[in-house]
Amino acid sequence: MRREHRPYFLKKAYLRFQQAYARYFLRPQFDYLGNGYTITQPWNIKIFGAPIKLGKHANILSTSDKKIRLTVWAEDKNKGGIEIGNYCLICPGVRISSADYIRIGNNTMLASHAYITDADWHGIYNRIWTLGPTAPVSIGENVWIGDSAIICKGVTIGDNSIIGAGSVVIRSIPPNTIAAGNPARVVKELDPTQSFIMRSEWFADPAKLKKEIDDLDLENLQGNSIFHWLRTLFFPRQTD
């Protein structure tokens, strides 16, 4: 489809249903889920284990073919946990698996299929040792993890850094750098004189932001009727 064909009222009802589903069925699975979240298709987010914490104004995008999985599975009851800060973006297909502890700072973005783990999930010589060696992972603030990147155990990624798509990070990455490759290495340093515009600034006035998005929907969906929408579903045209 070239554009959205649903009527405005139908899209609003669907968004309200998603929020209600997240509130009643998904939120209780978190040890903490901050307010102001936006979650698409929350039934495609799979939570297992505890503690799992997610800060305020989270933006989680899931699809039926790219589920998001947050998993805590530890041998020691004093270990294992996932803590994600405020204003974070989690894209379809992201997986985060913890047996030690994984901390992700505010304003961080995780692109589609990114994988973060603090364990090997099997021993090298002992293949029935289900966890293998573990070491905590720390991802700083305003970090951008690219599509299909893998962050391995024991890694620290500094503030503002970018991990290139498809990279495998097995060693720590300093702040204010771009790292890429397998294994990932620093390929560029960011300009220290440039200031960052972070996701938190987008949410500086939540009420205003909500109205702007609603006005945009109203403009884009103007003129869509229920009959028009049904026609595009069952009898699509090339111009739809």
Residue pairs with C-beta under 8 A, 6 or more apart in sequence:
1 232
1 236
1 240
2 239
2 240
3 220
3 240
4 11
4 220
4 221
4 224
5 224
5 228
5 229
5 232
5 240
6 14
6 221
6 224
6 229
7 221
7 224
7 225
7 226
7 228
7 229
8 217
8 218
8 221
8 222
8 224
10 226
10 229
11 217
11 221
12 217
18 39
18 40
18 41
18 42
19 39
21 42
21 43
22 37
22 39
22 42
25 42
25 43
26 33
26 39
26 42
26 45
26 47
27 33
29 47
29 52
30 47
30 52
30 53
30 54
31 50
31 51
31 52
31 53
32 53
32 54
32 55
33 53
33 54
33 58
34 54
34 55
34 56
34 57
34 58
34 86
35 56
35 57
36 56
36 57
36 58
36 203
36 206
37 54
37 56
37 57
37 58
37 59
37 60
38 57
38 58
38 59
38 60
39 45
39 58
39 60
39 62
40 60
40 61
40 62
40 63
41 62
41 63
41 64
42 60
42 62
44 62
44 63
44 64
44 66
44 67
44 68
45 60
45 62
45 67
45 68
45 69
45 70
46 67
46 68
46 69
46 70
46 71
47 70
47 71
48 69
48 70
48 71
48 72
48 73
49 71
49 72
49 73
49 74
49 80
49 98
50 72
50 81
51 72
51 81
51 82
51 83
52 70
52 72
52 81
52 82
53 81
53 82
53 83
53 84
54 84
54 88
55 84
55 85
55 86
55 87
55 88
55 106
56 86
56 87
57 86
57 87
57 199
57 200
57 203
57 206
58 84
58 86
58 87
58 88
58 89
58 90
59 88
59 89
59 90
59 199
60 68
60 90
61 89
61 90
61 91
61 92
62 68
62 92
63 92
66 92
66 93
66 112
66 113
67 92
67 93
68 90
68 92
68 93
68 94
68 95
69 94
69 95
69 96
69 97
70 82
70 95
70 96
71 95
71 96
71 97
71 98
72 80
72 81
72 82
72 98
72 99
73 80
73 97
73 98
73 99
73 131
74 80
74 98
74 99
74 100
74 131
75 99
75 131
79 99
79 100
79 101
79 134
80 98
80 99
80 100
80 101
81 98
81 101
81 102
82 96
82 98
82 101
82 102
82 104
83 101
83 102
83 103
83 104
84 90
84 104
84 108
85 104
85 105
85 106
85 107
85 108
85 141
86 106
86 107
86 200
87 106
87 107
87 198
87 199
87 200
87 202
87 203
88 104
88 106
88 107
88 108
88 109
88 110
88 199
89 108
89 109
89 110
89 199
90 110
91 109
91 110
91 111
91 112
91 114
92 112
92 113
93 112
93 113
93 114
94 110
94 111
94 112
94 113
94 114
94 115
95 114
95 115
95 116
96 102
96 115
96 116
96 117
97 115
97 116
97 117
97 118
97 119
97 121
98 117
98 118
98 119
99 118
99 119
99 121
99 131
99 134
100 118
100 119
100 134
100 135
100 136
100 137
100 153
101 118
101 136
101 137
102 116
102 117
102 118
102 136
102 137
102 139
103 136
103 137
103 138
103 139
104 110
104 116
104 139
104 143
105 139
105 140
105 141
105 142
105 143
105 159
106 141
106 142
106 198
106 200
107 141
107 142
107 198
107 199
107 200
108 139
108 140
108 141
108 142
108 143
108 144
108 145
109 143
109 144
109 145
109 199
110 116
110 145
111 144
111 145
111 146
111 147
111 148
111 149
111 165
112 147
112 148
113 147
113 148
114 145
114 146
114 147
114 148
114 149
114 150
114 151
115 148
115 149
115 150
115 151
116 137
116 139
116 145
116 150
116 151
117 137
117 150
117 151
117 152
117 153
118 134
118 135
118 136
118 137
118 153
118 154
119 131
119 132
119 133
119 134
119 153
120 131
120 132
120 133
120 134
120 153
121 130
121 131
121 132
122 129
122 130
122 131
122 132
123 129
123 132
123 133
124 132
133 153
134 153
135 153
135 154
136 153
136 154
137 151
137 152
137 153
137 154
137 155
137 156
138 155
138 156
138 157
139 145
139 151
139 156
139 157
140 156
140 157
140 158
140 159
140 160
140 161
140 175
141 159
141 160
141 198
142 159
142 160
142 196
142 198
142 199
143 157
143 158
143 159
143 160
143 161
143 162
143 163
144 161
144 162
144 163
145 151
145 157
145 163
146 162
146 163
146 164
146 165
146 166
146 167
146 180
147 165
147 166
148 165
148 166
149 163
149 164
149 165
149 166
149 167
149 168
149 169
149 184
150 167
150 168
150 169
151 157
151 163
151 169
152 168
152 169
152 170
154 172
155 169
155 170
155 171
155 172
155 173
156 172
156 173
157 163
157 169
157 172
157 173
158 172
158 173
158 174
158 175
158 176
158 177
159 175
159 176
160 175
160 176
160 190
160 196
161 173
161 174
161 175
161 176
161 177
161 178
161 179
161 190
162 177
162 178
162 179
162 190
163 169
163 173
163 179
163 180
163 184
164 178
164 179
164 180
164 181
164 184
164 187
165 180
166 182
167 179
167 180
167 181
167 182
167 184
168 181
168 182
168 183
168 184
169 179
169 183
169 184
170 183
170 184
171 183
171 184
173 179
173 184
173 186
174 186
176 189
176 190
176 192
177 186
177 188
177 189
177 190
178 186
178 187
178 188
178 189
178 190
179 185
179 186
179 187
180 187
181 187
202 209
203 209
232 240
